[in-house]
Amino acid sequence: MAYNKQAQEALNKFKYEVATELGVNLKQGYNGDLTSAQAGSVGGEMVKQMIARQEQSMSGGSY
């Protein structure tokens, strides 16, 4: 599977930032101790913020 390493690193950084904002103790590697709700809240918030940024970008505003 080909991917952009720089994009992957940026996405991981974003994931940890969102987890910190939500108070979820996300660590490098295995996170099996998280509940489904905790893991889902990080992913859901990431999507919410990405959509908001894209909408802002499309409307000509800066984020």
BALOBA-1460 file (C-alpha; in Angstrom, 3 decimals):
// residues 63
<rec num="1" residu="m" x="0.000" y="0.000" z="0.000"/>
<rec num="2" residu="a" x="1.497" y="3.281" z="-1.099"/>
<rec num="3" residu="y" x="0.964" y="6.329" z="1.072"/>
<rec num="4" residu="n" x="2.451" y="9.688" z="1.742"/>
<rec num="5" residu="k" x="4.621" y="9.374" z="4.851"/>
<rec num="6" residu="q" x="4.395" y="13.103" z="5.567"/>
<rec num="7" residu="a" x="0.595" y="13.008" z="5.395"/>
<rec num="8" residu="q" x="0.502" y="9.955" z="7.669"/>
<rec num="9" residu="e" x="2.711" y="11.697" z="10.227"/>
<rec num="10" residu="a" x="0.514" y="14.814" z="10.137"/>
<rec num="11" residu="l" x="-2.609" y="12.700" z="10.652"/>
<rec num="12" residu="n" x="-1.030" y="10.902" z="13.619"/>
<rec num="13" residu="k" x="-0.007" y="14.227" z="15.163"/>
<rec num="14" residu="f" x="-3.581" y="15.491" z="14.685"/>
<rec num="15" residu="k" x="-4.949" y="12.318" z="16.316"/>
<rec num="16" residu="y" x="-2.824" y="12.835" z="19.434"/>
<rec num="17" residu="e" x="-3.780" y="16.532" z="19.607"/>
<rec num="18" residu="v" x="-7.487" y="15.656" z="19.455"/>
<rec num="19" residu="a" x="-7.070" y="12.908" z="22.055"/>
<rec num="20" residu="t" x="-5.357" y="15.383" z="24.381"/>
<rec num="21" residu="e" x="-8.151" y="17.933" z="23.861"/>
<rec num="22" residu="l" x="-10.712" y="15.270" z="24.786"/>
<rec num="23" residu="g" x="-8.739" y="13.992" z="27.776"/>
<rec num="24" residu="v" x="-8.229" y="10.545" z="26.229"/>
<rec num="25" residu="n" x="-4.923" y="8.940" z="27.214"/>
<rec num="26" residu="l" x="-3.790" y="7.816" z="23.766"/>
<rec num="27" residu="k" x="-0.301" y="6.396" z="23.639"/>
<rec num="28" residu="q" x="2.053" y="5.158" z="20.922"/>
<rec num="29" residu="g" x="1.395" y="1.540" z="20.007"/>
<rec num="30" residu="y" x="-1.257" y="-0.591" z="21.677"/>
<rec num="31" residu="n" x="-4.330" y="1.195" z="23.060"/>
<rec num="32" residu="g" x="-6.492" y="-1.807" z="23.908"/>
<rec num="33" residu="d" x="-7.235" y="-0.355" z="27.327"/>
<rec num="34" residu="l" x="-9.394" y="2.392" z="25.761"/>
<rec num="35" residu="t" x="-13.128" y="1.937" z="25.709"/>
<rec num="36" residu="s" x="-14.978" y="1.955" z="22.400"/>
<rec num="37" residu="a" x="-16.504" y="5.279" z="23.410"/>
<rec num="38" residu="q" x="-13.085" y="6.842" z="24.015"/>
<rec num="39" residu="a" x="-11.631" y="5.592" z="20.747"/>
<rec num="40" residu="g" x="-14.760" y="6.598" z="18.859"/>
<rec num="41" residu="s" x="-14.775" y="10.054" z="20.373"/>
<rec num="42" residu="v" x="-11.256" y="10.695" z="19.052"/>
<rec num="43" residu="g" x="-12.126" y="9.524" z="15.546"/>
<rec num="44" residu="g" x="-15.431" y="11.372" z="15.545"/>
<rec num="45" residu="e" x="-13.860" y="14.623" z="16.688"/>
<rec num="46" residu="m" x="-11.120" y="14.281" z="14.079"/>
<rec num="47" residu="v" x="-13.720" y="13.970" z="11.337"/>
<rec num="48" residu="k" x="-15.745" y="16.873" z="12.739"/>
<rec num="49" residu="q" x="-12.682" y="19.142" z="12.791"/>
<rec num="50" residu="m" x="-11.535" y="18.069" z="9.306"/>
<rec num="51" residu="i" x="-14.975" y="18.824" z="7.870"/>
<rec num="52" residu="a" x="-15.053" y="22.219" z="9.583"/>
<rec num="53" residu="r" x="-11.606" y="23.075" z="8.213"/>
<rec num="54" residu="q" x="-12.572" y="22.015" z="4.706"/>
<rec num="55" residu="e" x="-15.814" y="24.017" z="4.824"/>
<rec num="56" residu="q" x="-13.847" y="27.035" z="6.040"/>
<rec num="57" residu="s" x="-11.343" y="26.575" z="3.237"/>
<rec num="58" residu="m" x="-14.080" y="26.234" z="0.604"/>
<rec num="59" residu="s" x="-15.825" y="29.367" z="1.810"/>
<rec num="60" residu="g" x="-12.662" y="31.383" z="1.253"/>
<rec num="61" residu="g" x="-11.908" y="31.930" z="4.910"/>
<rec num="62" residu="s" x="-8.737" y="31.035" z="6.685"/>
<rec num="63" residu="y" x="-8.528" y="28.617" z="9.586"/>
